[in-house]
Amino acid sequence: FVVENKPNGDTKHSQPAFVRVKDPADVRSHPIMGVIIDLVDNYISSLTVSAKYPGEVDEELPSTILWAWFLRAQLHEMCGDYTEALSVIEKCIKHTPTAVDMYERKARILKLCGDTNLAADCLDSARELDLQDRYINNKTTKYMLRANRDNVARERISLFTRHEGNPEQNLYDMQCTWYELELAACYARKGDWGKCLKK
């Protein structure tokens, strides 16, 4: 199954062919994880040397190695090896500095490391690569709120709201509950209980 579904250069979002388990210790010790890591490492080694999958004749697109590295970074992340995951994702960013997905993965890893400010800055860099992308803008807003930077978050979210002066009123009217809840949590972390309770 895994060999038949190897990552393809033109497949933008290759996902691991197994169910995500939450505890890194369980993931790392799972017997299938070792098989998948060996398989991905073989792909990366072969693609680096010859731009081909092992045993294949045709060369792959240059982006194939990028997505193989991306998958490897995701596997490191799942195993709780955040330093290694950051190292691999940096390689991805160096390879293709305009790939928004790489910055998003890096921000997620930084968040898991506990550095919410750096994660928010990283995601903001991704947002600047594609100012028309509502998803990445919303994700940046969420990370800014988790970094307790509510003013910057308000600026980011207001880029995609229809409002006459008050973007938060528009978000309230639109029942954008994720924003309301994240903002309330931000106020709670800052000890601003009045604003928190209003949200």
C-alpha positions, 0 to 999 in steps of 0.5 A: 500500500505505501509503495503504491502510494508514494509521494508524487511531485505534482501531489501538493498535499501528500499525507502519511498512509497511517492513522495519526496517533497523538502520543509521540512515544506511542508513534515512535515505538509503533512497528509500522512507523519504522517501516514508513521512516525507512521507506521515506528515507530510501525515497529521499536518498534515491531522489537526492542522488538520481532524482528517481525513486528506487528502481524507477527509470523516469526522473521525477519533478524537482518538487518531488524531493521537496514533498518527500522532505516535507513528509519526513519533517512531518514524521519527525514531528509525529515522533516528537523529534522537533529539532530534526523536524525543524532542520528538515523543514528549513531544508524545504524552505531553502529549496522553495522559499515561496511554498506557503505550506513549508512555513505553515509546517514550521510554525506548527513545529515551533508551536509544539516546541513552545515558542508561540511568538516565533510560530506566529511570526513564521506564519505571518511570513507565509501570509505575506507570500499570498495575501489573497489566501483567507485560510493562511490569514485566519491561521496567522490570526489564530497564532497571533492570538495564541501569542497574546498579540491581539492588536496584530491579530485584529489587523490580520483578521480585518483584511478579510472582513466587511466592516465600517470601522469595527471588524470585531462587530462584523466577526460577531455578527457572522458568528465567527466563534473560533475568533471569539473563543481564541480572543477570549483565551488571549484576554484570559492569559493577559488577565483581562477578565472583563474583556474575556467574559464579554467574549 
